[in-house]
């Protein structure tokens, strides 16, 4: 009797596990996003961020900034202008629910450069906003395992004052005194971040 109950329960348990492991369905509006950011939110396009597992509030704010023109992008502004508040909430919920990217494989890890980036992250208290695991929180972005080329572009934009949005004052203050090679090291560290390496 017990083995029969287990035999009947096993398919139900396997189906339930498969449902939990399956990614959520792609919202219709997210199909446009997927062209650059990937259907699972992991970008394969140079200098284009991965959106998977970004904090929902961060994603919402960025879309609002693009829609209002506060954050400039010839690609993102026209797309965001067509989004309703509900669209922004739905897209943010979808991408936030996806599993994060593994470390950036587009650029090889360099131990010395990684170590410099780690020291810079500690000196400048990056974890105080982005979290100890750099997974982001609220309006602060997930930086762990983001594309290295995108991270470097973002750091350079904050330093140049061409990027605005949530936390802009904090980011500008942090990166302003850093030389470009230090920005590169910081981007390398975040792109290849692992908790085991800390």
C-alpha positions in Angstrom: 0.0 0.0 0.0 2.8 2.4 1.0 4.7 1.8 -2.3 1.5 2.3 -4.3 0.9 5.7 -2.6 4.5 6.7 -3.3 4.1 5.6 -6.9 1.0 7.7 -7.3 2.6 10.7 -5.5 5.9 10.7 -7.4 4.5 12.1 -10.7 2.7 14.9 -8.8 5.9 15.8 -6.9 8.0 15.7 -10.1 5.5 17.9 -11.9 5.4 20.4 -9.0 9.3 20.5 -9.0 9.3 21.1 -12.7 6.9 24.0 -12.3 9.0 25.6 -9.7 12.2 25.2 -11.8 10.5 26.5 -15.0 11.0 30.3 -15.7 7.9 32.4 -15.6 6.2 33.0 -19.0 7.6 35.8 -21.1 5.2 38.8 -21.0 4.2 40.0 -24.4 5.9 43.4 -23.8 9.1 41.6 -22.7 9.6 40.1 -26.2 11.0 43.5 -27.3 13.3 43.6 -24.2 14.5 40.0 -24.9 15.9 41.0 -28.3 18.8 42.8 -26.5 18.6 41.7 -22.9 17.9 38.0 -23.5 14.6 36.0 -23.0 16.0 34.9 -19.6 17.4 38.4 -18.9 21.0 37.5 -19.6 22.5 39.7 -22.3 24.8 38.4 -25.0 25.2 41.8 -26.5 28.2 44.0 -25.8 27.6 46.8 -23.3 24.0 45.7 -22.8 23.1 44.9 -19.2 21.7 41.6 -18.0 18.4 42.2 -16.2 17.9 38.8 -14.6 17.5 39.1 -10.8 17.8 42.8 -10.7 15.8 44.3 -7.8 12.3 45.0 -8.9 12.4 48.6 -7.6 15.6 49.2 -9.4 14.1 48.0 -12.7 11.0 50.1 -12.2 13.0 53.3 -11.5 15.2 52.8 -14.5 12.2 52.4 -16.8 10.6 55.5 -15.3 13.9 57.4 -15.7 14.1 56.4 -19.4 10.4 57.2 -20.0 10.8 60.7 -18.5 14.1 61.3 -20.2 15.9 61.7 -16.9 18.2 58.8 -18.1 19.3 59.2 -21.7 19.4 56.4 -24.2 18.5 56.7 -27.9 17.4 53.0 -27.8 15.6 52.9 -24.4 13.8 56.2 -24.3 11.5 55.6 -27.2 10.7 52.1 -25.9 10.0 53.2 -22.4 7.8 56.1 -23.6 5.4 53.5 -24.9 5.1 51.7 -21.5 2.3 52.3 -19.1 2.8 52.1 -15.3 1.3 48.6 -15.4 3.7 47.6 -18.2 6.7 48.8 -16.1 5.5 46.9 -13.0 4.9 43.7 -15.1 8.3 43.9 -16.8 10.1 44.6 -13.6 8.4 41.7 -11.8 9.3 39.3 -14.7 13.0 40.2 -15.0 13.4 40.4 -11.2 12.0 36.8 -10.9 14.6 35.3 -13.2 17.7 33.5 -11.9 20.8 35.7 -12.0 23.6 35.3 -14.6 26.6 33.4 -13.6 29.9 35.3 -13.7 30.6 37.1 -17.0 32.2 34.7 -19.4 32.8 37.3 -22.1 36.1 38.4 -20.5 38.5 36.1 -18.7 39.0 36.6 -15.0 42.4 38.0 -14.1 43.4 37.3 -10.5 45.5 40.4 -9.9 43.0 42.7 -11.5 40.2 41.0 -9.5 42.1 41.5 -6.3 42.5 45.2 -7.0 38.8 45.5 -7.7 37.9 43.7 -4.5 40.1 46.1 -2.5 38.4 49.1 -4.2 34.9 47.7 -3.5 35.8 47.3 0.1 37.5 50.8 0.4 34.6 52.5 -1.2 31.9 50.5 0.7 30.1 49.3 -2.4 28.4 46.6 -0.3 26.6 49.3 1.8 24.2 50.0 -1.1 24.6 46.9 -3.3 24.6 44.3 -0.5 27.3 42.0 0.8 26.6 39.7 -2.2 26.3 42.6 -4.6 22.8 41.3 -5.5 21.4 44.9 -5.1 18.5 46.0 -3.0 15.6 48.4 -3.6 16.9 51.1 -6.0 20.5 49.8 -6.0 21.5 47.6 -8.9 22.7 44.0 -8.8 26.3 44.3 -9.9 27.4 40.8 -9.2 28.1 38.9 -12.4 26.8 41.7 -14.6 28.5 42.1 -18.0 32.0 43.6 -17.5 31.8 45.8 -20.5 28.4 47.2 -19.3 29.7 47.7 -15.7 32.7 49.6 -17.1 30.5 51.8 -19.3 28.2 52.6 -16.3 31.1 53.5 -14.1 32.6 55.8 -16.8 29.2 57.4 -17.3 28.8 58.1 -13.6 32.3 59.5 -13.5 31.6 61.7 -16.5 28.2 62.9 -15.1 26.4 61.6 -18.1 24.3 59.0 -16.2 21.7 60.1 -13.8 19.1 58.3 -11.8 18.7 56.7 -8.4 21.8 56.9 -6.3 23.6 59.2 -8.8 25.1 61.4 -6.1 26.6 58.4 -4.3 27.9 56.8 -7.5 29.4 60.1 -8.7 31.1 60.6 -5.4 32.5 57.1 -5.3 33.9 57.0 -8.9 35.1 60.6 -9.3 38.5 60.1 -7.7 39.1 56.8 -9.4 41.5 56.4 -12.4 40.2 54.5 -15.4 42.3 51.5 -14.6 40.7 51.4 -11.2 37.2 51.5 -12.9 38.3 48.6 -15.0 39.4 46.6 -12.0 36.1 47.3 -10.2 34.2 46.2 -13.3 36.3 43.0 -13.5 35.7 42.2 -9.8 31.9 42.6 -10.1 31.6 40.7 -13.3 33.4 37.7 -11.8 32.2 38.1 -8.3 31.8 34.9 -6.2 31.1 34.7 -2.5 33.9 32.1 -2.2 36.4 34.6 -3.5 35.7 37.1 -0.8 
